[in-house]
Amino acid sequence: MRIDLITVLPNLVRSPLDHSILQRAQEKGLVEIHVHDLRDWGLGSYRQIDDLPYGGGGGMVLRPEPLFACVESLQENLGEPYDEIIYLTPDGETLDQPLANRLSLSKNLLLIAGHYKGIDQRVRDTLVTREISIGDYVLSGGELPALVLIDALARLIPGVIGDANSALSDSFQDGLLDAPAYTRPPEFNGMSVPVVLTSGDHNAILSWREEQRLEKTQRLRPDLLPPKHEESVE
Ligand code: SAM
């Protein structure tokens, strides 16, 4: 998968991309991530990228010309259409695991991180194919949301995580939360690891985990479970 990210703060995203799973994914050639500084397409000698909002009010708005020029040039270099051009925005569709699963099958994605008051609506109306929010709260810029999206997608690409089953058994993959996890030592400060996990009985461990997942989901996130079958009133 190839991901291009347009940002006004390229240095902000470099460290997370250069560590841990995202770093290994790129080193293995499973994900290619290119960060583009919008200012390279800025206007005039000051490389202007934003301006005051028409109609007044606080905050600056990212101007359309640099964004159009940047997207067009990246599109031309790619040589084929992006599967999606995604604007990270609080009023977009909320990112969840099914959406991450679908997007992880993409060949190439272009992400736009907004700033200040956001980006000119004409970019959203014509260039952007999908708008994604990472939750109902407002951050200062789209860089952290873009990193959240990139991480959520990259770990689903076969080969990125050593044990593929690990990602598939994580919370939300099949509508349930993950089971509790334990490691050594078997006793710590008077607390023991559930006996079944050290029993070596694989089937018993699987059943225990399923029970735990269901119990935890019922307790913490009952909204994830399908509604109980209502008995029809005769
Ligand atoms: N005026 C915008 C609004 O109220 O919808 C908020 C702009 S926000 C201060 C600046 C940028 O941060 C946005 O353009 C967007 O790229 C990013 N952003 C902030 N919160 C976000 C969220 N929850 N999900 C995705 N992107 C977000």
Residues whose N, C-alpha, C, O or C-beta is under 5 A from the ligand:
A	BS01	SAM	L88 T89 P90 D91 I112 A113 G114 H115 Y116 K117 G118 I119 I132 S133 I134 G135 Y137 V138 L139 S140 G141 G142 P145
